[in-house]
Amino acid sequence: MDNKELAKLLVIIGGIIGVIEGISGIFSFGFFLLLGIFSGIIGLIVAILVLLSVFKGQPIPYEPIYLIIFGVVMILFSSLIGGLLVLIGGIIIQIN
């Protein structure tokens, strides 16, 4: 497995984790309900865009700069682990 395949696998796993954590963030209950719903929706949208860029390349091209930006946004809004995986995948693609 070369680095591009590894990066693609990391981005796919990070996107799936981001979708799961975005959905769980939308349905979370607590004192800051609106904040959880807002960050869950933003995280879910970003995770779906990441997955679409990997599989289709249609809405956003599969470029490392977009993956790095999406990784940071995922870390800030919904998914720490998913965002880190997408960020690492973007950095691996940028290095090659």
C-alpha positions in Angstrom: 0.0 0.0 0.0 1.5 3.3 -1.1 1.1 6.6 0.6 -1.8 7.9 -1.6 -3.9 4.7 -0.9 -3.1 5.1 2.9 -4.1 8.7 2.8 -7.3 7.9 1.0 -8.1 5.2 3.5 -7.5 7.6 6.4 -9.7 10.2 4.8 -12.5 7.7 4.3 -12.3 6.4 7.9 -12.2 10.0 9.2 -15.2 11.0 7.1 -17.2 8.0 8.4 -16.3 8.8 12.0 -17.2 12.5 11.3 -20.7 11.5 10.0 -21.3 9.3 13.0 -20.2 12.0 15.5 -22.1 14.7 13.6 -25.3 12.6 13.8 -24.7 11.9 17.5 -24.0 15.7 18.1 -27.3 16.6 16.5 -29.2 14.3 18.8 -27.3 15.2 21.9 -29.2 16.6 24.9 -27.8 18.9 27.5 -27.6 22.5 28.6 -26.3 23.8 25.3 -28.8 22.1 23.1 -28.7 24.7 20.2 -24.9 24.8 20.3 -24.7 21.0 20.0 -27.2 20.9 17.1 -25.4 23.7 15.3 -22.0 22.1 15.6 -23.4 18.7 14.7 -25.0 20.0 11.5 -21.8 21.8 10.5 -19.7 18.7 11.3 -22.1 16.5 9.4 -22.0 18.7 6.3 -18.2 18.8 6.3 -17.9 15.1 6.8 -20.3 14.4 3.9 -18.3 16.9 1.7 -15.1 15.0 2.6 -16.7 11.7 1.6 -18.1 13.1 -1.6 -14.7 14.5 -2.5 -13.0 11.1 -2.0 -15.5 9.1 -3.9 -16.7 11.4 -6.6 -14.6 14.6 -6.6 -17.7 16.5 -7.6 -18.6 19.2 -5.1 -15.1 19.7 -3.9 -12.0 18.4 -5.7 -9.8 15.8 -4.0 -7.0 18.2 -3.2 -4.8 18.3 -0.1 -5.5 21.9 0.8 -9.2 21.2 1.0 -8.7 18.1 3.1 -6.5 20.1 5.5 -9.1 22.8 5.8 -11.9 20.3 6.3 -9.8 18.4 8.9 -9.4 21.6 10.9 -13.1 22.4 10.6 -14.1 18.9 11.7 -11.8 19.2 14.7 -13.3 22.5 15.7 -16.9 21.6 15.3 -17.7 18.0 15.7 -15.1 15.2 15.5 -11.6 15.3 17.0 -10.6 11.8 15.8 -12.3 12.1 12.4 -10.8 15.5 11.8 -7.3 14.4 12.8 -7.5 11.4 10.4 -8.6 13.8 7.5 -5.9 16.2 8.5 -3.2 13.5 8.5 -4.5 12.2 5.1 -4.3 15.7 3.6 -0.8 16.2 4.9 0.3 12.8 3.5 -1.0 13.7 0.1 0.6 17.2 0.3 4.0 15.6 1.1 3.9 13.3 -1.9 
